[in-house]
Amino acid sequence: MESVNKAKAGVLGATNAFLPQVDLSAQLARYGNKGRQATLIGSSVVQSEAAFYGSYAALSASLNLYSGGRSRAGYLAANSELDAAREDYGDLQVRQFAQLLEGYAALIKAQEEYRSLHAQERLYVAQEKIANSAYRQGRASRLEVSNARLLSGKWRLQVLQQLTSLEGRAGQLAVSLGMELPAGERLMASDILPEAPELPEDMTMEQVALDHPALRAAELRLEAARNKVHAARGMFLPKVDLVGSYNWVGQDDSSASDAIGATRANSYSVGLTLQQHLAPFAGENAALQTAQAELREAEAQSQEVRLGLGNAKRQALAELAQARAALALASQAEEDANEVVFLQQARLRHGRGDERALIEAQANLSQRQLERFFQDTNLRLLGWAAYAILDPRRYAGTLLDRVR
């Protein structure tokens, strides 16, 4: 936001060129004349035969009438810079919302992974108990008991590691939100990501770029650079001002205070001034070359942003299609794993299976469910990322509406 305030100050400075400039000057001095002679006090000539005190005050004003287009071009450039700063701020808001959404998605995934690992830990703890019971009944070896204990310990360690990762994700999101939480507290994601709106996939790149804040900012800076070139060229042209002044003069031989008291209106002047720099034009040429270089940079940046948006659109839509395919595969894998659990339960009911096989199937189902959840979250996140590119003006508002 400070960049916008800075640009506003630039517009205010550019406006100053169109306003009259008013100055007040005052002078009090002792003049040591020898013999009768003329003395210049300010812009007035005073004659005196001896030393005297003189007071002088002048009020002058000037108004620029013509400056080769410099003032107008500078004002237009400043306004373009202000509009570009506002567009930059809009683009920054979109990117900040996208960053917060990524942080929230990471927290959701970390919470779900912690829940899944905790559930799998309970399954392998149960498997360890089964192995111990079977060992006491002589139906399992000491090696099977050790393997079951190692597996339950492995999952317990993974749960602890995931808890550390969960704390980190929550802390990162809190920092992004500018929140300072009390010790022992952490952020918790309350719901899954909302689904992104339907995307206008047939939208052309010209339509995408037309209203994108990043490209609008680049185009406005290009416009500002063109006006700066016009302003630099105007430095070669004459400058015409309307000027006027009114002065007061006072004189006394004895004291300064009496000279001030004797100050009276003296004269005024009104007229036009014409100023044309002839040579050398080193400063003007340097300013023009600098402005032209900035114009070329602005043209290159505008083209780079346009091409970047085109590539971002294609990549976002490709990633979205890939995410849909990945979710379909993960959903199918979850269905297959769920069927295996159902079959293992049926085998166990008919005395043809064992509890360890059922636990392995349930653990596999938990993993497949976690993978499906990850792919679904990724699809939603990529959908919002694509929406931010295709419709950035409504991105933040639409996201807030879906979250409420």
N, C-alpha and C positions, 0 to 999 in steps of 0.2 A: 504494500500500500504506500510505502514511503516513496517508491519510484513514481507513483502517480502524483504525490504531493510535490516532488521535485519538478515534475513536468509542468504542474500548475504554476510553480514559481517561474519557470521559463517563459510561459505565456504572459505572465504579468510583466516580466522584464521586456518582452517584445512589444507589449502594448505601450510602454513608455515612449517609444519613438514617435507615437502619434499625438502625444500630449505636449502642451507648451511648457517650456523650461523657464522658470522664474528664479532670479538670483537677487540677493540683497548684499551690497558691499558698503562698508563704512571705513573711514580713515580719519585719524587725528594726528597731526604732526606739527613740528616747529620748523619754520623755514628761515634760514639765516641769510637774507638778501643783503647785499651791499650796493647801495645806490638804487636808483629807480630802475626796476627791471621786471619782466613778466615771469610769472611762476605758474606751472601747470599743476593744478590740484584736481586729481581725477581726470575728467575730460574737459575741465573749465580752465581758462587762462585768467589769472589774477595778477594785478600790478601792485607793487608796494615799494616804498623807499627804504624800508628797514625790516629787520627781522620781525616775524609775526607768527601767530598760531593760526592754523587753518583746519577746519573740519569739512568733511565731505561725506556724502551718502548718495548711493545710486541704486535704483530699482530697475532691473533690466529683464526683458522677456524675449524669448525667441520661439518660433514655431516652424518646424520643418515643412516645406511645401513640396519639395521634390528631392529625392535622393537616388535616382536611378533605379527605383524599384526595390532598393535594399530593405527598407522598412517593411513593406508589404510581404516580400518573400520571407523575411525573418519571422514575421508574425504567422504566416501560413505554416512554415516549418515547425514553429513551436507548437501550434495546434495539432499538427500531425504527430509530433512526438507525444503530446498528451494523450491523444486517442490511442496511439500504439502502447503506451504505458497501461492504459485501461484494458486493452486487449491482452497484454501480458499478464495482468492481474487475473483476468478471467481464465486464461490458460493455466496459470498457477493453481487456481482453485480446483480446476478439473484434475490436475496431476496430484494435488494433495488429497482429494477425495479418493482417487484411484489408489494412492499409497495406503490410506487408511483402510480401504476395502481389502487390499492385499494383506495388511496386518491382521485384520479381523478374520480373514479366511485362514491364515496361518494358525491363529489361536483356536479356531473351530477344529481344524484338523488335528492340532496337538491334543485338544481335549478328547476328541473321539479316539485317537490312537491310545491315549492313556486309559480310557474306559475299556477299549478292546484288549489291550495288553493285560489289564487287571483281570478281565474275564478269563483270558487264556491262562493266567497264573492260577486262578482258582481251579480250572480244569486240571492242570498238571499237578497241583497239590492234591486234588482228589485222586489222580492216577497214582501218586506216591503212596497214598493211604491204601489204595487197592493192592499195590505191589507188596506193601508191608503185611497186609492181611493174608495175601496169598503165600507169602514166605512163611508166616507162622503156621499155615495149614499144609505146608510142604508142597505147594503147587507152583512155587516160583523160586528162582535161584537168588543168591546174594548179589550176583551181577545185575539181575533185573531190578533189584531194589536200588542199587547204586545208580544205575542209569536213570531210574525214575526220580531219584533225589537230585541228580545233576540237572535234569530237565526243569524241575520245579525251581531250583536255584537260579538257573539261567533266566527263566521268565521273571522271577522276582527281581533280579538285577536289571532287566530291561524296563520293568515298571519304575524302578527308582531313577534310571537314566531318563526315561520319558517324563517323569515328574520334574526333573531339572530343566528339560527342554520346554515343558509347559510354562514353568516360571519365567524362562527367558522370553518366550513369545508374548506372555502377558505383560512383562516389563517393557518390551519394545513398543507394544501398542499404547501403553500408558504414556510413554515418552512422546510418541507421535501425537497423542491427544493433549499433551501438555499437562498431564495429571501427575500429582505427587501423592501416592497412596501411603497410608500409615504402615508401619512395620507389621508383617504378618498377614497383610491383605494383598489380594491380587485381582485383576480383572477376570471376569468370566463371560464367555460368549453365551448369550441367552437363546439364540436361535440360529438356524442355518441361513446362508445367504439367500436373499430373495432372487427370484428368477428375473433375468434381464428382459426388457421388452423385445418384441419382434423387430428384427433388424431389416432395414431397407437394403437388402443385398444387391439390388439392381441399381443402386445409386452410383452415378458416374463420379470419377475423380474430380471433375470440375464442380459438381454439386457438393461434394465433401469439402473441397478446399474453399469454396465460395464463402462459407460462413464460419470457417474454423478460426478461433482466436489467434493461434500461432501464425497462420498465414496472413490474416488481417493485420497483425502487428508488423510482420515483415513488409507487407505492401505499404503500410502507412509510413514506415521508416524509409522506404524507397521514395515515397512522395516527399518526405521531409528532406531527403538528400538532394532531390531535384531542385527544391526551393532554395536550398543552401547554395547550389551552383548559381541560380539566378541572382541571389544576394551577392555572391562574390563577383559576378560580372557587373553588377551595379556599382561596384567600387571604382570602376573606370569612368563613370559618368559624373557630370557636375552635381553639386548639391546647392539647393536654393532654400533660403530661410527668410521668413518675415521677422524682423527684429525691431525692438523699441526700447527706449530707456528714458528715465526721468531722474534728475539729480538735484541735490541740495548742497549749497556751499555756505560756509560761515568763516569769518576772518576777524581777528582781534590782535592788537599789538601787545597787550598786557598779560593775558592768561588764557590757558586752554579752556577753562570753564566758560569764559566770556565768548570764546570762539564758538563753542557748542551752542551757547544761548543765541548767538547771532546767526545761526544756520537758517537759511531761507531757500525757498524754491528758486532754482537757477535756470534750467533749460531742459528740453526734452528732444528726443529724436525718434523718427519712425522711418523704416525703409526696408529694402530688400538687399540681401547679400548673396552673391554668387561665388562659389568656390569650386575650382576645377584643378585637380592635381595634374601636373604635366609630366614630370619625370623625377626620379626613375620610378618604374612600376614594379619594383622587386617585391614589395609587400603584397600588392594586389595580385601579382602573378602567383606568388606562393599560396595565398588564400584560395585562388581559383583552382590551382592544381590539387590542393588538399581536398577541396569540396568535390572535385571530379573523382578523386581516388575513393572518397567515401561513397559516392554514387555507385561506382563499380562494385564496391564491397556490398552495398545494399542490394544491388541487382543479383549478385552471386548468392547472397543469403536468402533472398526471396525464392530463387530457383531451387536452392537446396531444401528449403522448407516444403515447397510444393512437391518435389520428388519424394521427400521423406514421408509426407502424408500419404502419397500414392502407395509407397511400399508398405507403410504401416497398415493401410486398409487391406491390401492383399494378404499380408501376413496374418492379420487378425482374423480374417475370414477363413484362411487355411487352417489356423490353429483351432478355430471353433469347429470346423468340420472334423478335424482329427480328434478333438475332445469328445464329440458326439459318438464317433466310432469307438473310442476307448471306453466310454461309458456303456455302450451296448455290449462290448466284450466282457466288461467287469460284471454287468448285470447277468449275463449268461453264465459266467463262472459262479456267481452267487447262487443262481438257480440250481446248477449242477451240484454244488456243495451241499445245498439244502436237501436235494434228493438223496445224496449219499447218507446224510444224517438220518433221514427217514428210513432208508433201507437198513442201516445199522440198527436202528431202534427196533425195526420189525424182526431182524435176525435175532436180536437179544431176547425179544418176547417169545420167540419160538425155540429158544435154547440153542441156536446155531451160531451165535456171535459172542463177543466178550466186551466187557466195559471199556477196556483199553482202546479197542478199535473205535468204539463210539466216541470216546473222549478225543481221539485223534481227528475224527470226522468233525466233531463240534469245534475243535480248535481251528481246523481248516476253514470251516464255515465263518468263524469270527474274522479270520484274515481276509476272506473274500468279501465279507460285508464291509470291512474297513476299506478295502481297495475300491469297492463300488462307491462308498461315501466320498473318498478322495476324488475319484473321477467326476462325480456329480458336482462336488464343490469347485473343481477346476473348470468344469463346463460353465457353471454360473459366473465364476470370476472372469473367464475369457469372454463370456457374453457381455458383461458390463464393460470390459476393456474395449471390445469392438464398438459398443454403443457410444463410448466416450470419444471415439474417433469419428464415427458417422454422424453423431448428433450431440456435439459438445455443449451447445447452448442449453439443452434441456437435461443434460446428464445428471448434474447435482440435484436439481429439483425432483426429477423422476426417481432417483435413488432414495432420496429422503421420503418421498411419498410411499415407496414400496416398503421401506423399513418400518414406517409408523404402523 
